[in-house]
Amino acid sequence: MLTFPEIDPVALSLGPLKIRWYGLMYVVGFLGAWWLARRRALRPGSTWRVEDVDDLIFFCVFGVILGGRIGWLLFYGQHALAEDPSYWYKIWQ
Protein backbone atom coordinates (compact mmCIF):
# COMPACT_ATOMS: atom_id res chain seq x y z
CA MET A 1 0.00 0.00 0.00
CA LEU A 2 1.24 3.47 -0.78
CA THR A 3 1.74 5.89 2.05
CA PHE A 4 1.25 9.57 1.38
CA PRO A 5 3.43 12.21 2.98
CA GLU A 6 1.75 14.28 5.63
CA ILE A 7 2.52 17.80 4.43
CA ASP A 8 1.21 20.66 6.52
CA PRO A 9 -1.25 22.67 4.37
CA VAL A 10 -0.19 25.88 6.12
CA ALA A 11 2.92 27.35 4.50
CA LEU A 12 3.30 30.32 6.82
CA SER A 13 1.53 31.29 10.02
CA LEU A 14 1.62 34.88 11.24
CA GLY A 15 -0.45 34.97 14.40
CA PRO A 16 -4.08 34.33 13.45
CA LEU A 17 -3.26 34.70 9.71
CA LYS A 18 -2.49 31.39 8.00
CA ILE A 19 -1.17 31.32 4.45
CA ARG A 20 -1.77 27.98 2.79
CA TRP A 21 0.23 26.35 0.03
CA TYR A 22 -2.63 26.30 -2.47
CA GLY A 23 -3.16 30.03 -1.95
CA LEU A 24 0.50 30.68 -2.66
CA MET A 25 0.26 28.63 -5.84
CA TYR A 26 -2.76 30.67 -6.99
CA VAL A 27 -0.75 33.86 -6.45
CA VAL A 28 2.26 32.45 -8.32
CA GLY A 29 0.03 31.31 -11.19
CA PHE A 30 -1.78 34.62 -11.55
CA LEU A 31 1.44 36.64 -11.31
CA GLY A 32 3.08 34.43 -13.93
CA ALA A 33 0.11 34.73 -16.28
CA TRP A 34 -0.02 38.49 -15.77
CA TRP A 35 3.70 38.86 -16.47
CA LEU A 36 3.61 36.69 -19.60
CA ALA A 37 0.48 38.36 -20.97
CA ARG A 38 1.93 41.85 -20.41
CA ARG A 39 5.09 40.82 -22.24
CA ARG A 40 2.99 39.66 -25.15
CA ALA A 41 0.94 42.86 -25.12
CA LEU A 42 4.12 44.95 -25.29
CA ARG A 43 5.42 43.16 -28.39
CA PRO A 44 5.31 45.17 -31.61
CA GLY A 45 2.28 44.27 -33.70
CA SER A 46 0.40 42.67 -30.82
CA THR A 47 -3.36 43.11 -30.81
CA TRP A 48 -3.42 42.90 -27.03
CA ARG A 49 -3.38 46.04 -24.92
CA VAL A 50 -1.78 46.24 -21.47
CA GLU A 51 -5.03 47.58 -19.97
CA ASP A 52 -6.95 44.59 -21.35
CA VAL A 53 -4.44 42.19 -19.77
CA ASP A 54 -4.81 43.91 -16.41
CA ASP A 55 -8.61 43.74 -16.64
CA LEU A 56 -8.51 40.08 -17.66
CA ILE A 57 -6.30 39.09 -14.72
CA PHE A 58 -8.47 41.08 -12.30
CA PHE A 59 -11.64 39.35 -13.44
CA CYS A 60 -9.93 35.95 -13.44
CA VAL A 61 -8.82 36.43 -9.82
CA PHE A 62 -12.32 37.56 -8.85
CA GLY A 63 -13.87 34.59 -10.68
CA VAL A 64 -11.54 32.06 -9.08
CA ILE A 65 -12.25 33.36 -5.58
CA LEU A 66 -16.01 33.55 -6.10
CA GLY A 67 -16.18 30.26 -8.02
CA GLY A 68 -14.06 28.46 -5.46
CA ARG A 69 -16.27 29.65 -2.63
CA ILE A 70 -19.50 28.71 -4.41
CA GLY A 71 -18.08 25.30 -5.37
CA TRP A 72 -16.94 24.61 -1.83
CA LEU A 73 -20.36 25.56 -0.45
CA LEU A 74 -22.17 23.35 -2.97
CA PHE A 75 -19.99 20.28 -2.42
CA TYR A 76 -18.79 20.51 1.18
CA GLY A 77 -20.45 23.34 3.06
CA GLN A 78 -24.15 22.64 2.74
CA HIS A 79 -24.48 21.77 6.42
CA ALA A 80 -22.75 24.97 7.54
CA LEU A 81 -24.85 27.01 5.12
CA ALA A 82 -28.05 25.45 6.47
CA GLU A 83 -27.07 26.41 10.03
CA ASP A 84 -25.94 29.95 9.18
CA PRO A 85 -27.20 31.46 5.88
CA SER A 86 -24.61 34.25 6.14
CA TYR A 87 -21.83 31.64 6.03
CA TRP A 88 -21.36 32.02 2.26
CA TYR A 89 -19.43 35.29 2.53
CA LYS A 90 -17.26 34.30 5.52
CA ILE A 91 -14.26 33.32 3.41
CA TRP A 92 -11.95 33.22 6.45
CA GLN A 93 -13.79 30.15 7.78
TAZI-V315748 format. One record per residue. D_CENTER is the distance of its C-alpha to the mean C-alpha in Angstrom with 1 decimal. Layout:
((D_CENTER) (D_CENTER))
//
This chain:
((33.1) (30.0) (28.5) (24.9) (24.0) (22.8) (20.0) (18.7) (15.0) (15.2) (15.2) (16.6) (18.2) (19.6) (21.7) (19.8) (16.4) (14.7) (12.0) (11.0) (11.0) (8.0) (6.0) (8.5) (8.1) (4.7) (6.8) (9.8) (9.0) (8.3) (11.3) (13.3) (13.0) (13.9) (16.7) (18.1) (18.1) (19.9) (22.3) (23.1) (23.6) (26.0) (28.2) (31.5) (31.9) (28.2) (27.6) (24.1) (24.0) (21.9) (21.2) (20.0) (17.5) (16.2) (16.1) (14.4) (11.5) (11.3) (11.5) (9.0) (6.3) (8.2) (8.6) (5.3) (5.3) (9.0) (9.3) (7.6) (9.9) (12.7) (12.7) (12.8) (15.5) (17.4) (17.5) (17.7) (18.1) (21.1) (23.5) (21.7) (21.3) (25.1) (26.0) (24.1) (23.2) (21.3) (18.9) (16.3) (15.3) (15.4) (11.8) (13.3) (15.3))
//
